[in-house]
Amino acid sequence: MVVIRAVYDFNPPVEPMTTPIRKTAALFCAATLIVTLCHAQENPPAPEGRPASTNAPGQQFPRIKDDLSATFRFNAPDAQKVEVDVGGKTYRMTKDDKGAWMVTTPPLVPGFHYYSIVIGGAKVCDPASETFYGMGREASGIEVPSAGEDFYEPKNGPHGEVRERPYFSKTTQAWRRIFVYTPPGYDADREARYPVLYLQH
């Protein structure tokens, strides 16, 4: 409507719109309104919480809320019953009108938890999560952050390296591997001396 008004404001008077043109303009406005409403429905407000750091790239679920409860989502339109097993506790999921199953757990203990989606008694991995080997099989996992403990998170700053070196052991008379961590700037000054911590397991 704004465009049509602008045309009338900046052009000489013209004949009034004929009925077909009026119908076309009305249909255009109606189509614009429908597209706007559909776009609003396709982009609902973001769910509570934030994606877990253990999610597969680009996946929004599971999500962890501020109280450390977790919301799981799984698409299975034809399933009759879906549950999520988190650390040995099972939570029944509810299906929405689009076939997506969801549940929010009580607050979880900070740390790493294996979990599985349970469909018809079968425990399967969640494709929205990275896969980890635990419990004697592959499973999904969720990392629940601990407040104030972010030292494991990657940060933008100087980083050292972990280097792998093969060496021949006179004790075992065999080749072995050693992993050595060197701090940032190690190669810049080869004369610098550093304390050494040996870990053997």
N, C-alpha and C positions, 0 to 999 in steps of 0.2 A: 504494500500500500504506500510505503514511503517513496518508492521509486516512481510509481504512477503519479503521485502528487508533485514530485520534483519535475517531471515532464511537463505538467500543466503550468507550473510556476515559471518555467523558463522558456516556454514556447508560445507562439500565438494561439488564440482560441481555436479549437478544432471541433468537429462534429461530436456530439455526445456518443459514448460507447454504445455499440449495438448490443443486442441480447447475447449473441455468441461470444463477443469479447467479454461481457460481464460474467458469463458462465465460466469462461477460461480463467479469468482472474480469480473467481471464487474457488474454482478447483485448485488453482495454484496455491492460494492461501491455505486451503484445507490440507493439501499435501504437505506444505511446509510445517503446519502444526502437528500433523501425524508423525512426520520424521523427527521433529523436536521431542515429542513425547516418547517415541521409541528409543531415541538416543539416551534420554534420561533414564529409561528403564534398564537399558543395557549397561549403564554405568552407575550402579547403586553406590551408596556411601561405603567407604572402606571399612571392613570389619575391624572389631576391636583387636588390640594387641599388635605385635609385629612378627614377621616370619621368623621361624627358628633358624639359627645359623647352620643347622644340619640339613636344611631343605635342599632339594635338587635346584639347580640354577633356574631362576625365574618363577619358582613355585611360591604361592602365598600361604599355603597351609602345610603343616601345622603352624598355628600362631600362638605366641606366648603373651599372656596379659600381664599387667603390672603386679597382680597378686600371685604370679607364677602358675596360674591355671593355664591349661593348653586347650585350644580348639582344633579338632581334627575334622577333615572333610575328605570324603571319598565318593567318587562317581560310580554308581552301580544301579542303573534304573530298573533292571530286571530282578535284582536281589530281593529276597523276602525278609532277611535279617542280616544286619551288619553290626559288628562290634569292633572295638579297638582294645587290644591287650597291651597295657603299658606297665612294664615292670612286674608282671604277674597279676595285675588287677584288671578286670574286664569292665568296660563301659559300653552300654548299648547305645547305638547311634539312631537318630531319627531322620527319616527321609523327607525331603521337601518335594514340591510339585514338579521339579525338574529332574528328579532322580538322584539328587546329591544327598548323601548321608552325612550328618554332622553331630558332634557331641563336644561339650566342654567339660573337662575333668575338674576335680577339686585341685587346689594348689599342689604342685609337685615339688618334691625335694630337689634343691639345686644340684646340678650335675648331669651326667649322661644317662639316658634311659633307652634301652632297647624297646621297640614296640612292633606289633603286627596288626594287620587288619584281619578280622576273623569273618569269613563268609561261609556259611553252611558247615561250620566246624573246622574248615581249613584255614590255617594261618598263612597269610601271604604278605609280601612286602608292599609297602605303600610307594607307588611310582612317584609321588611328590617328595619323597625323602631320599637322601643318599643311602646307600646300602652298606651295612657293616656286618662283619662276621662275628657272631656271638651266640651263645647258648647252643653251640654245636651246629649252627646253621646260619645262613644269611638272614638278616633282619633289618628293619628300618631303625632309625635312631633319632632321638631328639635331645638337644643340648639345652638344659634349663639354666639360664645364667644365675650366678650368685651376685648379689648386690655389692658393688664396690670392688669386685675382683675381675678386672679386665686385662690382666697381664698376659693372658693367653691370646688375646685378640691381636690381629695384625695392625701395626701402626705405621704411619708415614714417617720414616726417620732412618738413620743409619742401621744397617743390619749386618750381622756376621754371616759366616757360612759354615755348613757342615760338610766336611770333605771325607771322601772314602779313599783309603790307601791300602793296597795289598802289601803284605810283607811275609818273608819266610821265617818261620819260627824254628829256632834251633832246638827248643824244648820239645815240640811236638813233631819236628821234622816234616812240617807240612806248611802250605801256604794258608795264611789267614787274612782276615780283613780287620781294619781298624777305622773307626769313624772319629774324626777330630773336628771340634768346633773351634773356629778362629774368629776373634772379635772384629768389628769394623776397623778398617785401616791397617790390618795385620800385614798386608803385602807392601804397604807404603814405607814401612820402617822395619827392615829385617833384623836390625840390631836390637830392637826393643825386646825386653824380657817380660814374660807373663807368668803368673802362677798357673799350676797345672793341677787338674782334678782328674783322677783315673777312676773310671767306673767299669767294673767287670761283673758279668752275671753268668 
